Amino acid sequence: MSVIPGEVFGFLRHSIDAHTLGISYVARLIEASGHGCVIGDRAIVELVGDMNAESSSAGLYGWVKLHRISRLGFSFRLDPHMARDTFGRLYHLLHSQHAFADQGGQLRAIYFAGLPEACALVRREFGERVQTFEGDESPAETLARLGIPEERMPAFLQLESTYDNERMRFAREVLEPATHLGVGPVDRSGGQNFGTRSEHLLDRVDHGKRAGLPPLMRVHVGPFGTPRETAVAEFLQWSKRLAAGGLLDILSIGTSQLTQSNFGEEWGDRPNGGGVPINSEEEYTRVWDAARPMLVRTYAGTRHVRRLAEMHERTLNIAWHALSLWWFCQIDGRGENTVHQNLTEHLEAIRSIAASGKPLEANVPHHFAFRGADDISYVLSAYLAARTAKRLGIRSFVLQNMLNTPKYTSGLSDLAKSRAMLRLVRTLEDKDFRVILQPRAGLDYFSPNLDRARVQLAASALMMDDIEPDQPESPPIIHVVSYSEAAYLADPPVIEDSIRIVRGALDAYRGARKAGQAPVFGFDLHVEGRAQQLLAGAQSVLAVIEREIADPYTVDGLYRIFAAGFLPVPYLWEGKDEFRFATAWETALVDGGVSVVDARGVPVPPAERAELAASRLPRVFPPLAGSLLQGLP
């Protein structure tokens, strides 16, 4: 049923569900399409959590009538059964009030957005009376399903959607004949020190560049199960199979939570997060043996970080280390360290890693994005991490770039953000510091529908190639996220199929481009304009940081940058008091990207927000505990 002029949309969520970025973006799209949209405020959201009370029922329906809402959406992206039950109460409350159009009321449509299982439960109970959204819809698909015709969709969305739709179309055409199934191993045996304990990541990267080989394929692998020894044995078998298949170049061990936090201890019955539960140096050594000739790497520890990094050197000849600086600690529930303690341990570990000569990956920008950070903060956080690493002696820096984060980000905005980040970090390059790009698809990007997910994976590979389309050796590494990510843990067959999809899509895209048959998008000026805007914005904030903080690339400096609010994280769950200035900002999706906005939803100029953060610095004091390592260079 198409929307008619004058209709108003209303959106509600449960009080315990803090996921609001998607709602705010859809609201902006609706308004840009010429329709009114109201999002329930805190008082209304609290009523949703207590619909059994008579006052709550009256208040909710009163809100619908007050704003003349004719199309109502409810979002709940947590427990599926709780989502179904809560939506059911809302629906029956409205029905009892004769709120629907077929009862003589004003509501012409009602929508539900939730996890796939929750959507299935809602469809089973309410059928066609409720339109459901599982979260893998594109912005244009979302508006269409809300009833907004294409000709009324905002012009910028039509521009952005063209690029995304054309990539998906090209990806489907590549996968339909299944030619990617013919993708085979790449012979990299001519590289220096190939497969030995002396091999360095740069040996393999440089050999591939000289020989014109495809990008190195890295995949995160980690089956979990009990008993522990059985899961480790299964992982060793997986490693041998992947090594024999020859498609995977870099085995990234997805270790369990206790492996990261309590390595070498007696675990007993303690709960353990998903991942392979390795708990001894001997087991790591067996992984390296089983993985020949792949490069191998693993997660860092969440405590005793330097000690574990040195152990990873001994046992795995780890291809590169990855540290998250502000993250994987108390504020994200992944470790026991405070942020300041984490920074202290990580900078100490970086100095040790630098002495080993191994590369470092800063697992940083997307963790800010997970907590609602804007695109400028995404770009800037990568630079801060890279500058810190260089200062501590790192010579090779693996720049991970998680696309589709948040998943509502448009392809063109993703390209602009990627180019801006790469350019800013590359200003640090010289004879002693090298940047290695490693793009990947987003964690929650993929559909639980595996056919759609395969196409999404291929389409994401095309975007990776568009970051530097004129550089045939870029990207040198691709972190392949398996297409089953949203449905189940990827095993070796799915991992190898995912690699074939990525390489097959790249081969077809590059071949079509060379033959003049690739899609001609014509969006370079748009992307470049956005990239330059982000780059200038990040440089503007950086200039204020370096003016106001005497030594920003130290433990205390990095702590103060975060605590003062230079890197906004409105969706931070823990540590909200300590990082009240970082959480005080509001962000929203604007024209396909994420921006810091004021109370009216208007983007805040970067220099203005940086000056506000600077004004808070006198009220930010790093903890004394952990400051003993402030002598780090």
C-alpha positions in Angstrom: 0.0 0.0 0.0 1.7 3.2 -1.2 2.1 6.2 1.1 -0.2 9.1 0.3 0.7 12.8 0.8 0.3 13.9 4.4 1.0 10.6 6.0 3.1 10.6 9.1 5.4 7.7 10.2 6.1 6.9 13.9 8.9 4.7 15.3 9.2 3.0 18.6 11.8 0.8 20.3 12.0 -1.0 23.6 13.8 0.8 26.5 16.4 -1.9 26.8 17.3 -1.8 23.1 19.9 1.0 22.5 20.2 0.4 18.8 18.9 3.8 17.4 21.2 4.6 14.5 19.1 2.6 12.0 15.9 4.2 13.2 17.3 7.7 12.9 18.6 7.1 9.4 15.3 5.7 8.1 13.6 8.7 9.7 15.8 11.0 7.8 15.2 9.2 4.5 11.4 9.4 5.1 11.6 13.1 5.8 13.7 13.6 2.7 11.0 11.8 0.7 8.5 14.5 1.8 6.8 12.7 4.7 6.6 13.5 8.4 8.3 11.2 10.9 8.3 11.0 14.7 10.6 8.9 16.9 9.4 8.1 20.4 11.3 10.0 23.0 12.6 8.6 26.3 9.2 8.9 28.0 7.4 7.0 25.3 10.1 4.4 25.1 9.7 3.7 28.8 6.0 3.1 28.2 6.8 0.4 25.7 8.6 -1.5 28.4 5.5 -1.4 30.7 2.5 -1.9 28.4 0.6 -3.9 31.0 -0.1 -0.7 32.9 -3.3 1.1 31.9 -1.6 4.4 32.0 1.1 3.1 29.5 -1.6 1.9 27.1 -3.3 5.3 27.2 0.0 7.1 26.8 1.1 5.1 23.8 -2.1 5.5 21.9 -2.3 9.1 22.9 1.1 9.6 21.4 0.0 8.0 18.1 -3.1 10.2 17.9 -1.3 13.4 19.0 1.2 13.1 16.1 -1.4 11.8 13.6 0.7 8.8 12.9 -0.7 6.6 10.1 2.3 4.2 9.8 3.9 2.8 12.9 7.2 0.9 13.2 8.5 -1.0 16.2 12.2 -2.1 16.4 13.6 -4.7 18.8 17.0 -6.3 17.9 17.6 -8.3 21.0 16.0 -11.6 22.1 13.7 -12.9 19.4 11.0 -14.3 21.7 11.0 -11.2 23.9 10.7 -9.2 20.7 7.7 -11.2 19.4 6.0 -10.9 22.8 6.6 -7.2 23.2 5.4 -6.5 19.6 2.4 -8.7 20.2 1.4 -6.7 23.3 1.8 -3.5 21.3 -0.3 -4.8 18.4 -3.1 -6.0 20.6 -3.1 -2.8 22.6 -3.6 -0.8 19.4 -6.2 -3.3 18.2 -8.2 -2.9 21.5 -8.2 0.8 21.0 -9.6 0.4 17.4 -6.5 2.2 16.1 -6.3 0.4 12.7 -7.8 1.8 9.5 -10.1 -1.3 9.0 -11.5 -0.6 12.5 -12.1 3.1 11.7 -8.8 4.3 13.2 -5.9 6.2 11.7 -3.2 3.5 11.4 -2.9 2.3 7.8 0.2 0.1 8.3 2.4 -1.4 11.1 6.0 -2.6 10.8 8.4 -4.7 12.8 12.2 -4.7 12.6 14.2 -7.3 14.4 16.5 -10.3 14.1 15.6 -12.9 11.4 14.2 -15.3 14.0 12.1 -12.6 15.6 10.8 -11.6 12.2 9.8 -15.2 11.4 7.9 -15.4 14.7 6.1 -12.2 14.0 5.2 -13.3 10.5 3.9 -16.7 11.8 1.6 -14.9 14.3 0.4 -11.9 12.3 0.9 -12.9 8.6 0.5 -10.1 6.0 -0.9 -7.7 8.5 2.7 -6.8 9.5 5.6 -6.0 7.2 8.9 -7.2 8.7 12.5 -6.0 8.3 15.4 -8.3 9.1 18.1 -5.7 8.7 19.7 -6.8 5.4 17.6 -4.4 3.3 19.3 -1.6 1.4 18.0 2.0 2.1 16.1 2.0 -1.1 14.6 -1.4 -0.4 13.5 -0.2 3.0 11.7 2.9 1.6 10.0 0.8 -1.0 8.8 -1.7 1.6 7.5 1.2 3.7 5.4 2.2 0.7 7.3 5.1 -0.6 7.5 5.1 -4.5 10.9 5.4 -6.2 10.2 8.8 -7.7 9.7 10.3 -4.3 12.9 8.9 -2.8 15.6 11.5 -2.1 17.9 12.3 -5.0 21.1 11.6 -3.1 19.7 8.1 -2.3 19.1 7.4 -5.9 22.7 8.3 -6.7 24.1 6.2 -3.8 21.8 3.3 -4.6 22.9 3.2 -8.2 26.4 2.3 -7.2 25.3 -0.3 -4.7 22.7 -1.8 -7.0 25.1 -2.0 -9.9 27.7 -3.8 -7.7 25.1 -6.3 -6.6 24.0 -6.8 -10.2 27.6 -7.4 -11.4 28.1 -9.8 -8.5 25.1 -11.8 -9.4 26.2 -12.1 -13.0 29.6 -13.3 -11.8 28.1 -16.0 -9.5 25.3 -17.3 -11.6 27.5 -19.3 -14.0 29.5 -20.5 -11.0 32.8 -19.8 -12.8 34.3 -18.9 -9.5 34.3 -22.6 -8.6 37.2 -22.9 -11.0 39.4 -20.6 -8.9 42.4 -22.5 -7.8 45.4 -22.1 -5.5 48.0 -19.4 -6.2 51.6 -20.5 -6.4 53.6 -18.3 -4.0 56.5 -20.7 -3.4 58.9 -18.4 -5.2 58.8 -15.9 -2.4 61.6 -15.4 0.0 61.6 -17.8 3.0 58.3 -19.3 1.9 56.6 -21.3 4.6 59.5 -21.2 6.9 60.0 -19.7 10.4 62.0 -17.0 8.8 59.2 -15.8 6.5 57.9 -12.2 7.1 54.6 -10.8 5.9 56.4 -8.4 3.6 58.2 -11.3 1.9 54.9 -12.6 0.7 53.3 -9.2 0.0 56.3 -8.1 -2.1 56.6 -11.4 -4.0 52.9 -11.1 -4.9 53.4 -7.5 -6.1 56.4 -8.4 -8.2 54.7 -11.5 -9.7 51.3 -9.8 -10.3 49.5 -12.3 -8.1 46.0 -11.8 -6.5 45.8 -10.3 -3.0 46.7 -12.5 0.0 43.6 -14.1 1.5 43.2 -14.0 5.2 40.4 -15.7 7.1 39.4 -15.8 10.7 39.0 -19.5 11.8 38.0 -20.9 15.2 35.7 -23.8 16.0 34.4 -23.9 19.6 33.3 -27.0 21.5 33.7 -29.2 24.6 35.7 -30.9 25.8 38.5 -28.4 25.1 40.9 -30.9 23.7 38.4 -32.1 21.1 37.9 -28.5 19.8 41.7 -28.0 19.5 42.0 -31.3 17.7 39.2 -30.3 15.3 41.0 -27.0 14.7 44.2 -28.7 13.8 42.4 -30.9 11.3 40.8 -27.7 9.8 44.2 -26.1 9.6 45.7 -29.1 7.7 42.8 -29.1 5.3 43.0 -25.4 4.6 46.7 -25.7 4.1 46.3 -28.6 1.7 43.6 -26.7 -0.3 46.1 -23.9 -1.1 43.4 -21.2 -1.3 44.0 -19.6 2.1 47.2 -17.6 2.6 46.9 -16.4 6.1 45.3 -18.4 8.9 43.9 -16.1 11.6 43.2 -18.1 14.7 39.9 -17.1 16.3 40.8 -18.0 19.9 38.3 -18.2 22.8 37.8 -15.6 25.5 39.8 -17.5 28.1 42.7 -18.1 25.7 42.9 -14.3 25.5 42.4 -13.5 29.2 43.7 -16.6 31.1 46.2 -18.3 28.9 48.1 -21.2 30.6 45.9 -21.2 33.7 43.5 -23.9 34.9 40.1 -22.9 33.5 37.9 -25.4 35.4 34.2 -24.7 34.7 34.6 -21.0 33.9 32.5 -19.8 31.0 34.3 -19.4 27.8 33.4 -17.2 24.8 33.3 -18.8 21.3 36.5 -19.6 19.5 39.1 -22.3 19.6 40.2 -22.9 23.3 44.0 -23.1 22.9 45.7 -23.1 26.3 49.4 -24.0 25.9 52.5 -23.0 23.9 52.7 -26.6 22.7 49.2 -26.3 21.1 50.1 -23.1 19.3 53.3 -24.8 18.0 51.1 -27.7 16.7 48.9 -25.2 14.9 51.9 -23.7 13.1 53.1 -27.2 12.1 49.6 -28.1 10.8 49.2 -24.8 8.9 52.3 -25.2 6.7 52.9 -23.2 4.4 50.3 -20.6 5.5 51.2 -17.6 7.5 49.6 -17.7 10.9 48.4 -15.1 13.3 46.1 -14.9 16.3 44.2 -12.6 18.7 46.2 -10.6 21.3 45.8 -11.2 25.0 43.4 -9.0 27.0 46.0 -8.9 29.8 49.7 -9.7 30.0 49.6 -8.4 26.5 53.4 -8.0 25.9 54.1 -11.5 27.4 51.5 -13.2 25.1 52.8 -11.2 22.1 56.3 -12.6 22.7 54.9 -16.1 23.1 53.1 -15.7 19.8 56.4 -14.9 18.2 58.0 -18.0 19.6 55.3 -20.5 18.8 53.7 -19.1 15.6 56.2 -16.8 14.0 53.1 -14.6 14.0 52.6 -12.9 10.7 51.6 -9.7 12.4 50.2 -8.5 15.8 46.9 -6.8 16.3 46.2 -4.4 19.2 43.1 -2.3 19.9 44.5 0.3 22.3 41.3 1.7 23.8 39.3 -1.5 23.3 39.1 -5.1 24.4 38.9 -4.1 28.1 36.3 -3.1 30.6 34.3 -0.6 28.4 33.4 -3.3 25.9 33.3 -6.2 28.3 36.2 -8.0 26.6 38.8 -7.7 29.3 39.6 -6.8 32.9 41.8 -3.7 32.2 40.6 -0.2 32.6 41.1 1.9 29.4 44.2 3.5 31.0 45.6 0.1 32.0 44.9 -1.2 28.5 46.7 1.7 26.8 49.7 1.2 29.2 49.9 -2.5 28.4 49.4 -2.0 24.6 52.0 0.6 24.3 54.5 -1.5 26.2 53.6 -4.4 23.9 54.0 -2.3 20.8 57.6 -1.4 21.8 58.3 -5.2 22.1 56.7 -5.9 18.7 58.8 -3.2 17.1 61.9 -4.9 18.4 60.8 -8.1 16.7 60.5 -6.3 13.4 56.9 -7.6 12.9 54.1 -5.6 11.5 51.3 -4.2 13.7 47.6 -3.9 12.9 45.6 -1.4 14.9 42.2 -3.1 15.5 40.7 0.3 16.2 38.5 2.3 13.8 35.6 -0.1 13.5 35.4 -0.5 17.3 34.7 3.2 17.5 32.1 2.8 14.7 30.5 -0.1 16.6 29.7 2.5 19.4 28.2 5.1 17.1 31.3 7.1 16.2 31.2 9.3 13.1 33.2 8.9 9.9 35.7 11.6 10.9 36.5 9.7 14.1 36.9 6.5 12.2 39.5 8.2 10.0 41.2 10.0 12.9 41.4 7.0 15.2 43.3 5.1 12.6 45.8 7.9 12.3 46.3 8.2 16.0 47.0 4.5 16.3 49.4 4.5 13.3 51.3 7.6 14.6 51.6 6.0 18.0 52.9 2.8 16.4 55.4 4.6 14.3 56.6 6.6 17.3 57.3 3.4 19.2 59.3 1.9 16.4 56.9 -0.1 14.2 58.0 -0.2 10.6 55.1 -2.0 8.9 51.5 -1.1 9.7 48.6 -3.2 8.6 45.6 -0.9 8.1 42.4 -2.8 8.6 39.4 -1.2 7.0 36.0 -2.7 7.9 33.5 -1.7 5.2 29.7 -1.6 5.8 30.1 -0.3 9.4 27.5 0.6 10.3 25.8 -1.5 7.7 23.5 1.4 6.7 26.6 3.2 5.3 26.2 3.6 1.5 28.9 2.2 -0.8 30.0 5.7 -2.0 30.3 6.9 1.5 32.3 3.8 2.4 34.7 4.5 -0.5 35.1 8.1 0.6 35.8 7.1 4.2 38.3 4.4 3.0 40.2 6.8 0.8 40.3 9.5 3.4 41.7 7.1 6.1 44.2 5.6 3.7 45.5 9.1 2.6 45.8 10.4 6.1 47.6 7.4 7.4 49.9 7.4 4.4 51.1 10.8 5.3 53.2 8.9 7.9 55.0 6.8 5.2 58.7 7.1 4.7 61.7 4.8 4.3 61.1 3.5 7.9 57.3 3.2 7.9 55.1 1.4 5.4 51.3 1.1 5.3 49.6 -2.2 4.1 45.9 -1.9 3.3 43.6 -4.8 4.4 39.9 -4.2 3.7 37.1 -6.5 4.9 33.3 -6.7 4.9 31.4 -5.6 8.0 30.6 -8.0 10.9 26.8 -7.6 10.6 26.6 -6.8 6.9 25.7 -10.3 5.6 22.1 -11.6 5.2 21.1 -14.9 6.9 19.9 -15.8 3.4 23.0 -17.6 2.1 22.2 -16.9 -1.6 22.0 -13.2 -0.9 25.0 -13.3 1.4 27.2 -14.9 -1.4 26.2 -12.0 -3.7 26.9 -9.5 -0.9 30.4 -11.0 -0.4 31.2 -10.7 -4.1 29.8 -7.1 -4.2 32.0 -6.2 -1.2 35.1 -7.4 -3.0 34.3 -5.1 -5.9 34.1 -2.1 -3.5 37.5 -3.1 -2.1 38.9 -2.9 -5.6 37.4 0.5 -6.0 39.3 2.0 -3.1 42.3 2.4 -5.3 41.1 1.3 -8.8 44.2 2.5 -10.6 46.6 0.5 -8.4 46.6 -3.2 -9.6 48.4 -4.4 -6.5 45.8 -2.8 -4.2 44.6 -4.2 -1.8 47.6 -6.4 -1.0 45.6 -8.3 1.7 41.9 -9.1 1.9 40.3 -10.2 5.2 37.6 -12.5 3.8 34.5 -12.7 6.0 32.7 -15.9 5.2 29.3 -15.6 3.7 27.7 -17.8 6.5 28.6 -15.1 9.1 25.0 -14.3 9.9 23.8 -17.9 9.9 26.5 -20.3 11.3 30.2 -20.8 11.9 32.1 -21.2 8.7 33.9 -24.5 8.3 36.7 -25.2 5.7 34.3 -25.8 2.7 32.5 -22.5 3.4 35.8 -20.7 3.9 37.2 -22.0 0.7 34.0 -21.2 -1.2 34.1 -17.7 0.3 37.7 -17.2 -1.0 36.7 -18.4 -4.4 33.8 -15.9 -4.5 36.1 -13.0 -3.6 38.8 -14.0 -6.0 36.3 -14.8 -8.8 34.6 -11.5 -8.4 37.9 -9.6 -8.4 39.1 -11.4 -11.5 35.9 -10.7 -13.4 35.8 -7.1 -12.3 39.4 -6.4 -13.2 39.0 -8.3 -16.5 35.9 -6.3 -17.4 37.6 -3.0 -16.5 40.6 -3.9 -18.7 38.2 -4.8 -21.6 36.2 -1.6 -21.1 33.2 -3.6 -20.1 33.0 -2.9 -16.4 30.1 -0.7 -15.0 31.0 2.9 -15.5 29.6 4.6 -12.4 30.8 8.1 -13.0 30.8 8.9 -9.2 34.4 9.8 -8.8 33.8 13.5 -8.3 31.1 12.7 -5.6 33.4 10.3 -3.8 36.4 12.5 -4.0 34.5 15.5 -2.7 33.3 13.5 0.3 36.8 12.0 0.9 38.4 15.4 0.9 35.7 16.7 3.3 36.5 13.8 5.7 40.2 14.3 5.3 40.0 18.0 6.0 37.6 17.3 9.0 40.0 14.8 10.5 43.0 17.1 10.0 41.0 19.9 11.7 40.3 17.8 14.8 43.9 16.6 14.8 45.2 20.1 14.7 43.3 21.0 17.9 44.5 17.8 19.6 48.1 18.5 18.8 47.7 22.1 19.9 46.1 21.3 23.2 47.8 18.1 24.3 51.5 18.3 24.8 52.2 14.7 23.9 49.1 13.0 22.5 50.9 9.8 21.4 51.5 8.5 24.9 49.3 6.5 27.3 48.0 9.7 29.0 47.7 11.6 25.7 45.6 8.9 24.1 43.5 8.5 27.3 42.8 12.3 27.4 41.9 12.4 23.7 39.2 9.8 24.3 38.0 11.1 27.7 37.6 14.7 26.5 35.4 13.6 23.7 37.5 14.1 20.6 36.3 10.6 19.5 32.5 10.5 20.1 31.0 7.2 21.1 27.3 7.8 21.9 26.6 4.1 22.2 29.3 3.1 24.7 27.7 0.7 27.2 30.2 0.7 30.1 32.3 3.5 31.6 29.7 6.2 30.8 30.7 8.2 33.8 34.4 8.1 33.2 33.9 8.9 29.5 30.9 11.2 29.8 32.3 13.7 27.3 32.8 10.9 24.7 29.2 9.7 25.1 27.7 13.2 25.2 27.6 13.6 21.4 24.8 12.6 19.1 25.5 11.0 15.7 23.3 10.3 12.8 23.5 8.9 9.3 23.5 11.8 6.9 23.6 11.3 3.1 24.9 7.7 3.5 27.6 8.5 6.1 27.8 9.1 9.9 28.1 12.6 11.2 28.1 14.3 14.6 24.9 16.3 14.8 23.4 18.9 17.1 19.9 18.7 18.8 18.3 19.7 15.5 20.0 17.0 13.6 22.3 19.4 11.8 26.0 18.2 11.3 28.4 20.0 13.7 31.5 21.4 12.0 34.7 19.5 12.9 36.6 22.5 14.2 33.6 23.5 16.5 33.3 20.0 18.1 37.1 19.8 18.5 37.2 23.1 20.3 34.4 22.0 22.6 36.3 18.8 23.4 39.4 20.9 24.0 37.5 23.0 26.5 36.8 19.8 28.5 40.5 18.9 28.8 41.0 20.7 32.2 38.4 18.3 33.7 40.0 15.2 32.3 42.6 13.5 34.6 44.3 10.2 33.7 44.3 7.7 36.6 47.5 7.6 38.6 47.6 3.8 38.5 49.4 2.6 35.5 51.3 5.8 34.9 54.7 4.1 35.7 55.1 3.5 32.0 54.7 7.1 31.0 58.4 7.1 30.2 57.7 5.1 27.0 58.9 7.1 24.0 
